[in-house]
Amino acid sequence: MSRVLAITNQKGGVGKTTSAVNLAAGLAQLEKKVLLIDLDPQGNATMGCGVDKHSLGRSIYHMLLGHAELSDVRVSTEFGFDLLPANRELGGAEVELIEMEHREVRLRVALEDVRRDYDFILIDCPPALNMLTLNGLVAADGVIIPMQCEYYALEGLTDLVNTLRKVRLALNPRIEIDGLLRTLYDPRSTLAQNVVAQLAQHFGDKVFKTVIPRNIRLAEAPSYGRPIFAYDKSSRGALAYLELATELNQRFGK
């Protein structure tokens, strides 16, 4: 049975989608079977995997609303993992789901038949606590929280932890924080070092040992529609995401 992980942070610009795409590719490098789910109407994870969001016939929007099966939507990427793609149509699901029965569990139900086909299922959630994110959290076994080491990140983290507590009580008792991922890290910053110390104090071994550095090659790769391993596999960013994939696999791999 796969480990389903929601990658989420309501704060934008923290490397959430970069982490989703490159963690999927890193796990594929370790020969793991991976499904990446783009649950963000911006469709950045889709484009980052080399899939044109503008020419999609079917997307995760159609699956969530019951107009298509998962197998109709799923595409195989050239990077060794599968993808459920998204585009702007998914933004409409936010409104349409409100009027549907069992609206919070539609993603979880859709994944039931394929969980045994994968080692890891990664969900790239939108940078907001909305109905789409709620579907991701209800479907997930655990959460990975990418965050920059800055003051406002700690404030946002408190809100997210409170949201997870409510989801656990009302909808998904098994969900837990699998890891906090430090991204865009600059070791020269005194503030970053202070935030790291506070994270370690409050979350202990929930903080991934792997740190994702600021790296220009990581920033460039999405514009070419490629994960970092297919763009510059010797870069610091590639080495960091491979280390993260290895760490995650050691925790939860079969």
C-alpha positions, 0 to 999 in steps of 0.5 A: 500500500502506498504512502499518500503525502499532501505537500501543502503550505497556505503561504505561496513562494515556499517551493511547494510545487518545486518540491512536489515535482522534484521529490516525485522525480527523485523517488523515481530515480530510486526506482519507486513507483510514484503518482504525482497529483496536481491539485492546484488550478495554476497547473504549475506541477503539470507544466513542470513535468513537461505536460502542456496544461493548455492542451489537456483533454481530461484533467483532475477536474473531470475526475473530481466531478465524476466526469472521468475515471482516474485512468482516463486522466492519468498520464505517464511522464518521461521522467519515470512517474505518473501524473494527474494533471491540472489546469485552470478548469480545476478552479471551477471545481472549488465552487461545484464541489460545494453542492456535491455529496461527500465533497471532502472525500472525492479524491480519497475515493478516487485513489482507493483502486490505485493505492496498491499500484504505487509506493508513493502518491504525492499531492501538490496542494494549492497555496490556500486552505480551500476545498481542493486542499481539504480533499488533499488532506482527507486523502493523505496519510501524512503531510509534508510542509515546505517552508522558508526559514523566516518569521512569517513562516512560523506564524503560518505554520501555527495556522496549518497545524491547527487546520490539520488538528481539525481535519484529524478530528472531523474527517481523517483521523490517520493524518499526521505531519510526516515532515517539515522541509526547509527550502530556499535555505541560506545558511548565512542568515542569522534569522534562518538559523534561529528559525531552524532552532525553533523548529527543532525545539518544537517538532524534533525529528519531524524536521527533515534532515535534508535542507533544500538550498537556494539554487538557480538551477532549481529555479530554471528547470520548470521553464524547460518543463523538466525536473531538476534531474533531467535539467542539471543532475549534478546541481546542488538542488538535484543532490538535495532532492535526491537526498530528500527522496532517500530520507523519505524512502528510508522512513516509509519505503517498502 
